[in-house]
Amino acid sequence: MTTITTGLQTNRVRSLLTFRKYPEFPPISANQLDHLINSLKIQPISALEWDWPLGWSVGPRNVNDSMLFWFQSGSGTGWIREPNNNFEYQAGDLVLIPQGATHKVTADKSCESKVFAVHFYATLFGGIDFLELIGFPFKLGNKHQKFYEEVTRELAREFAVKSPGWKGSMISMIHSLLLHTIRNEAENFRNIANIAGHEDIPRLFPVVEWIDQHLEDNLISVRDLARRVYLSETHFRRLFKQVFGTSPVKFIRNRRIDHACALLRTSNLSVKEISQQCGFNDTSFFSRVFRSVTGQTPANYRHSELL
């Protein structure tokens, strides 16, 4: 205890050294992890409560966002990315699916499942999927069932009622859920050795941030992007591919489609208005690109059920 005297009163402040620390999160340094978390951008899409009948199956499919399932009751099986990467779930389990990862989840034929499904974007530096970069586990057991139940229930309520401030509340809860997982489930995270390949992210951060702020500009050029970080176009293309695993042109296209997907789910804008906000002057061309990336037309994507 630290003793502080103010006037005639003496207050005893608990020493900061006596508080229980959270487990470390190797192989990322505390400073690097703190930087990533502070750079994290959350965008909620939906949160729904479902009753799955006997043998109900979702997929195989891939969705443009990240998502989670929390199972209040029931049991079943599933896989993420490929069938041999499988898992079993039971009541209290949480399943986390990285953005765009192909997956399938099937309820047992012996019992119904009560499921909470939450769709969201969790991205860094304008487009890197946070769940994949950090290596979030695909499935977590019911060790922290009470916490995950409270958060997912409240997310479903916020999305259904949409009281003033609902989006901010959902952002806060999703952020809290991901942070809780990092702090309390570190031993379950997947191999994240590839984090070292992202050491150059800070150098490219001004570019990807600028791209995200100017998606409506259909005249973005790679040469101009390279100039923003004082690199030759050749060096910029090579570094960009090394860090993001794709070319600057494809990265911009994918970010535009990500933004379009979010607008289709969360706004009443027309397809034409959305295409313009995402840098497409030709709505027909936008629809073709959208379908090539998502496998659906913009209209079908907007009205398909998110589960």
N, C-alpha and C positions, 0 to 999 in steps of 0.2 A: 504493500500500500504506500501511496505517496500522500504525505500530510500537507494540506494547504490551509493556512490561517487567514481568514478574512474578518477583520474587526474582532468581535468577541466569539465568533464561531470557528470551529475547526472541522474541515471536511477531509475525509479520507477517500482518495481516488484510487481505484484498483489499478495496479501496474499492468501496462500493456503486455508485458512479457508473460503474464499468467493466463492469457487467453489461449484456448486450444486452437492450433493451426490446422488448416486443411492439408490433406495429403499433397505431395508434389505431383507434378504432371510431366514426367520425363517423356521424350527427350527434349521437349521445348523448354527453354529457360523461362523463368517467371516474368522477366521483362518482355520477352517476345510474345508470350501468351497474353500478357496484359495489353500489349499493343494490338494484337489481333482482336481481342474481345472489345476493346474500345473502338475499333474500326468497323465492328459488325453492324450491318443494317438489316433490320427485320421488316418484312412486309407481310401482314396476315392476308390470307385469301378466304378461308372458310373454316368453320368448326362445327361439325354435325354429330348428332347422336343417332346410332343405327341399331336396329334389331335384325341380326342375321339369322335367317331360318336354317334348318338342318342342312348341312352340306353346301351352304352358300359359298361361292368362290368369286374372288376379284382377280382379274388378270388371266394370263400374262399381259401386262401393259406397262407403259412408262408414261409418267406425267411430267409436265414442264417444271413443276415446283418441287420443293421438299415436302415431306409429310410425315405424320406419325399416327399410329394406331395405339390407343390404350384400351385394353380389354377388361371390362368390368366383370364379365362372366363368360363362360364357355371355354372351349379349347379347340385346337386345330393345328395346321401346319402351314408353312410358307417358304418361299425362297426369294432372295434378292440378287440380282444380276444374272445368275445362272442357276439351274435346278440343283446342282450339287452343293450350292451354298445355302443349305436349307436350315430350318429351325422349327421347333414346336412352340406353341404358345398356350398359356392357360390364364385363368383369371388373375388380374393384377399385373400382367406383363405389359411392357411398353416396346413397340417396334418403331424404329426410326429409319426412314428411307431417304437417301440422298437425292438431290435434284436430278431428275431424268433417269434414275436407275430402274431398269426393268424389274418387275416383281410380280409375285402371285401369292395370295393368301386364301386358304380354304378352311372353312369351319368344319368340325367333325359332324358326322351324320347322327351322332348320338345325343347332341345337345345344341340348343340355340346359343348364340353369342350376342352379348350387349357390347357395342363397340363405339368408341369416340374417335372420329377421324378429323385430323387438323391438317390443313394445307397452308403452306407459308413459303416465303423466300427468306433465306438466311445467307446473306452474301457479304463478301469482303471486296473492297477496292473496285466496286462497280460490276462484279460478275463472278467471282470465285465462290463456289459453293462451300460454305463453312463446314457443313457436316462431313463432306468428303475430305477437305483439306486437313482437318483435325483428326479424322479417323473415328468419328462417332460409332459406337457399337450398333449393330443392326437390331439387336434385341436385348432388353434388360429384364431381369427377373422382378419379382414382387417385393424386393428388399425395401424399396421406397414407395410402395403402393399408395400409401395415404397421400403423400405429396403429389404424385402424378395424377391421382384421382381428383384431388381438389383443383389442380390447375386445369385439367382437361374439361371438367364439369363447368368451371367458370368461363373457359374459352367458348364452349358451346352456348352458354347463356348469353355472353356478350354478343356473339354473332347473331343469335336469334332475336334478342331484344333491341339491339342497336341504339342504346341510350347515348346521349351526348358524351363524347370521349371514348366510345367503344373501341375505335381502332388503336388509340394510344394505350388503352388498357390491355388489348390483345398483344400488342407489341411488347409491353412490359412483362406479361405473363410468359410469352414464348421465350423471351430473353432469359427470364428467371429459370425456366425449365432447362434450357440448354446450359446455363451456368451451373445449376444444381448438378446436372449430369457430369460436367467436367470436374467439379469439386468432389463429388461423392462416388463416382463410378470410374475413376481413372484407370483402375486395373483391367477394366473391360474394353478399353478403347483398342481399335485395330492398329496395326503397324502404320506408323506415320513417319517412316524414315524419309519419305519424299518431301517432307516439310523443308528440308535443306535446299531443295530445288527452287524454293520460292524466296531465296535470300535477296533476289533482285526486284522483288515486288515493290519495295519502297521507292526504287528508282523510277518505276513505271506508274506509280500511284497517281501522279498529276494527270497522266494521259487517260487512264481508265476512268478517273473521276470526271474529267472533262467530257469524255464520251457519254457517260451516263447523264450529264447535264445538257447534252446537245443531241439527243437521239432524234429530234425532229429535223435536224439539219441533214438533208440528203446529199450534201456536197462535202462531207468529211473525207479528207484524203490522207493516205498513209504518210506522204511526204510532210504534210503539215503536222501530223502527230509526232513524227520523228523530230521535227524542229522544236517542239515544245519541251523535249527532254535533251536537246542539244546532241542528237545522234544522227549519223548518216542514215539514209533510208535502208540501206542494206544491213547495217548493224542493228537498227531498230527492229526490222523484220525477224532477224535471227534471234535477238534477245526476247522478243515478244513470244515467238514460238516456243522457246526454251521454257519460259515462265508459265505461259497459259496453255501450252499444248496445241495451239491452233494459230492460224494467221490473223493479223489485225482485221482483215475484211470479214472473215467468218465470225470473229469475236463480236464485231459491231452488229452483224446480222443477227447473231444469237441474242445479244442484249436487246435489240429491237423487238424480237419475237417474245422474249421474256416479258418485256414491258407491255406488249400487246396482250399477252395472256392475262397479266394482272388487271389491265383495264377492262378486258372482256368480262372478267369475273366480278370486278368491284365497281364498275361504273355503268351508266346508261348511255354512254356515247355510242353513236352509230359506228359501223365498221369503217365507213369512209373517214369519219373524224379520228378514229383510232389509228388508221393507216397513216394519216397525215401527221399525227403526234409522234409516230414512230419512224418518220423519215421516208415514207413511201408516198409519192405523189399519185401513183397509179394504183387504184384500189384492186384491180384485177391482178396486177403483179404481186401486190401484198398478199392476196389470198393464195396465190400459187406458192409463194415462199413460205407462208404460214403452214400450208398443208404439207409441204416437203419436210418441214422441221417437226411438226406435231402429229402428222398423220390425219388431221381433221381440218375441215374448213373453219374459219372464224365463227360462223353462225353455229355450227355443230358444237364447237368447243364451248361457246358461251352457254348453251342449253344442256350440255351433258352433265350428268350428276357427278358431283365430287364425293367419292366415298373411299 
